[in-house]
Amino acid sequence: EAVFGECEMVLKVKEPQPEEYARMREGQVVFTYYHFAASRELTEGVLDSGAVAIAYETVEEADGSLPLLIPMSEVAGRMAVQEGAKYLEKLMGGRGVLLGGVPGTPPAEVVVIGGGVVGTNAATIAAGMGARVTILDIDLDRLRYLDEVMPANVECLFSDPYTIRDLLPRADLLIGAVLLPGAKAPNLVTTGDLASMKDGAVIVDVAVDQGGCIETCRPTTHEDPVYVVDGVVHYCVANMPGAVPRTSTIALTNATLPYVRRIAARGWREACRNIDSLKKGLNVVGGKVVYPGVAEAFDLPYHDPDEVLVA
């Protein structure tokens, strides 16, 4: 409470919690991950506070890269395979399958939906553990790149409903790695699709922070990480990197510190006027939604960020 009361800028990792909404104040910069599109309560709480909400996940460079999301996406992608492999163990409720198999037995089948940073890291780790991996994406240029850099046990396919449903019966581990920056993730696997999956198969939906790309996904915690639907184990922990805080903190600080210094030196308005990537991080300012994906998610009025950058 003292931190929010005294500081002009507050840095966090996880989105503000309900008890923190009232502590945020007009004009105060709160720089953190928000994932607004997944929570109306959070959006309304921050709107009511009047604070300046700059979201790590929508800071975007000219080439389309998301420099403050990349570190946590790298961690989450690698963790997705680590956790998936654990919950495939019989004692954890899974099928009792070793991801890489051993001589004389087949490896596990891993399907990764999304070929961005999360999906690429997940596929790399799964392939390195010896699994048979399929990675799906809708960007043909991205698929061509992945086809060049991935090992021979990774197949790169175009993502469409038919291909996804064709792969589900084979999947031992399904990883959801879909991202629409600042917007809610689309449901690409429906409740009905689970009937085609094996009993004891595992789903890890990394997109849970943005609403999840698996219809049966709901946020869980590190203390109670899994639940079962139609015989399929679901691991849907929001803020997966929180399980490895030392690695995550160092990786995130390496990326965020240059932006923090610019805001501290120039003030948020001047910093955003002069740094286009930081300007794209503005989501909510003084009770106004200034990011299109958030406005669309909840049918709220959208304001051009240039309106709030006038001193």
Backbone hydrogen bonds, N-H to C=O, Kabsch-Sander energy under -0.5 kcal/mol:
donor,donor_aa,acceptor,acceptor_aa,energy
5,G,1,E,-2.0
6,E,2,A,-1.9
7,C,3,V,-2.3
10,V,29,V,-3.1
12,K,31,F,-2.0
20,E,17,Q,-2.6
21,Y,17,Q,-0.8
21,Y,18,P,-0.8
22,A,18,P,-0.5
23,R,20,E,-0.8
24,M,20,E,-1.4
24,M,21,Y,-0.5
27,G,50,G,-1.7
28,Q,25,R,-1.9
29,V,8,E,-2.5
30,V,28,Q,-0.5
30,V,52,V,-2.7
31,F,10,V,-2.6
31,F,29,V,-0.5
32,T,30,V,-0.7
32,T,54,I,-1.7
33,Y,13,V,-1.1
38,A,35,H,-1.8
39,S,36,F,-2.7
43,T,39,S,-1.8
44,E,40,R,-2.9
45,G,41,E,-2.4
46,V,42,L,-2.4
47,L,43,T,-2.3
48,D,44,E,-2.4
49,S,45,G,-1.1
50,G,46,V,-1.1
50,G,47,L,-0.7
51,A,46,V,-0.7
52,V,28,Q,-3.1
53,A,51,A,-0.8
53,A,284,V,-3.5
54,I,30,V,-1.6
54,I,52,V,-0.8
55,A,53,A,-0.6
55,A,281,G,-3.1
56,Y,32,T,-2.4
56,Y,54,I,-0.5
58,T,55,A,-1.3
59,V,55,A,-0.6
59,V,56,Y,-1.1
60,E,58,T,-0.5
60,E,277,S,-1.1
61,E,65,S,-2.6
64,G,61,E,-2.1
69,L,66,L,-1.3
70,I,66,L,-2.1
73,S,69,L,-2.3
74,E,70,I,-2.6
75,V,71,P,-1.9
76,A,72,M,-2.9
77,G,73,S,-2.6
78,R,74,E,-1.8
79,M,75,V,-2.7
80,A,76,A,-2.2
81,V,77,G,-0.9
82,Q,78,R,-1.6
83,E,79,M,-3.4
84,G,80,A,-2.2
85,A,81,V,-2.9
86,K,82,Q,-1.5
87,Y,83,E,-2.5
88,L,84,G,-0.9
89,E,86,K,-1.4
92,M,89,E,-1.1
93,G,90,K,-1.8
94,G,89,E,-2.4
95,R,200,G,-1.3
96,G,88,L,-3.2
97,V,88,L,-1.1
101,G,98,L,-1.0
105,T,102,V,-2.6
108,A,99,L,-2.4
110,V,108,A,-0.6
110,V,132,R,-2.9
111,V,173,L,-2.7
112,V,134,T,-3.2
113,I,111,V,-0.5
113,I,175,I,-2.8
114,G,112,V,-0.8
114,G,136,L,-2.5
116,G,177,A,-0.5
120,T,116,G,-2.7
121,N,117,V,-2.2
122,A,118,V,-2.5
123,A,119,G,-2.8
124,T,120,T,-2.2
125,I,121,N,-2.2
126,A,122,A,-2.7
127,A,123,A,-2.6
128,G,124,T,-2.2
129,M,125,I,-1.5
130,G,127,A,-1.5
131,A,126,A,-2.2
132,R,108,A,-2.8
133,V,131,A,-0.7
133,V,153,N,-2.6
134,T,110,V,-2.6
135,I,155,E,-2.8
136,L,112,V,-2.8
137,D,157,L,-1.5
140,L,138,I,-0.7
143,L,139,D,-2.3
144,R,140,L,-2.4
145,Y,141,D,-2.1
146,L,142,R,-2.8
147,D,143,L,-2.5
148,E,144,R,-1.3
148,E,145,Y,-0.5
149,V,145,Y,-1.8
150,M,146,L,-2.5
154,V,151,P,-1.6
155,E,133,V,-2.8
157,L,135,I,-2.4
157,L,155,E,-0.6
159,S,137,D,-2.2
160,D,158,F,-0.6
164,I,160,D,-2.4
165,R,161,P,-2.3
166,D,162,Y,-2.0
167,L,163,T,-1.6
168,L,164,I,-1.7
170,R,167,L,-1.3
171,A,167,L,-1.2
171,A,168,L,-0.7
172,D,109,E,-2.6
173,L,109,E,-2.1
174,L,202,V,-2.9
175,I,111,V,-3.0
176,G,174,L,-0.5
176,G,204,V,-2.5
177,A,113,I,-2.6
177,A,175,I,-0.6
183,A,180,L,-2.8
185,A,210,Q,-2.8
188,L,186,P,-0.9
188,L,213,C,-2.8
189,V,213,C,-1.3
194,L,190,T,-0.7
194,L,191,T,-1.1
195,A,192,G,-1.1
196,S,193,D,-1.7
197,M,194,L,-1.8
198,K,171,A,-0.5
200,G,231,G,-3.3
201,A,198,K,-1.8
202,V,172,D,-2.6
203,I,233,V,-3.2
204,V,174,L,-2.8
205,D,203,I,-0.5
205,D,235,Y,-1.5
206,V,176,G,-1.7
206,V,204,V,-1.0
207,A,176,G,-0.7
208,V,205,D,-1.4
209,D,206,V,-0.8
210,Q,207,A,-1.9
211,G,208,V,-1.9
212,G,207,A,-2.6
215,E,189,V,-3.2
217,C,214,I,-2.2
220,T,236,C,-2.4
221,T,224,D,-1.1
227,Y,234,H,-1.4
229,V,232,V,-2.2
232,V,229,V,-2.2
233,V,201,A,-2.5
233,V,231,G,-0.5
234,H,227,Y,-3.5
235,Y,203,I,-3.3
235,Y,233,V,-0.5
236,C,225,P,-1.2
236,C,234,H,-0.6
238,A,220,T,-1.7
240,M,237,V,-0.5
242,G,239,N,-1.7
243,A,240,M,-2.1
244,V,241,P,-1.8
248,S,244,V,-2.5
249,T,245,P,-2.7
250,I,246,R,-1.9
251,A,247,T,-2.3
252,L,248,S,-2.7
253,T,249,T,-2.6
254,N,250,I,-2.0
255,A,251,A,-1.0
256,T,252,L,-2.7
257,L,253,T,-2.2
259,Y,256,T,-0.8
260,V,256,T,-2.2
261,R,257,L,-2.5
262,R,258,P,-1.5
263,I,259,Y,-2.3
264,A,260,V,-2.6
265,A,261,R,-2.1
266,R,262,R,-2.3
267,G,263,I,-2.6
271,A,267,G,-2.3
272,C,268,W,-2.3
273,R,269,R,-2.3
274,N,270,E,-1.9
275,I,271,A,-1.5
276,D,274,N,-0.6
279,K,275,I,-2.1
280,K,276,D,-1.6
281,G,278,L,-1.4
282,L,279,K,-1.4
283,N,53,A,-2.5
284,V,53,A,-1.2
285,V,288,K,-2.6
286,G,50,G,-0.5
286,G,51,A,-0.9
288,K,285,V,-1.5
289,V,301,P,-0.6
290,V,283,N,-2.8
290,V,288,K,-0.6
291,Y,283,N,-0.7
294,V,291,Y,-0.8
295,A,291,Y,-1.8
296,E,292,P,-2.7
297,A,293,G,-1.7
298,F,294,V,-1.3
299,D,295,A,-0.7
300,L,295,A,-2.2
303,H,289,V,-2.5
307,E,304,D,-2.0
308,V,304,D,-0.5
308,V,305,P,-0.8
309,L,305,P,-0.8
310,V,307,E,-0.6
311,A,309,L,-0.7
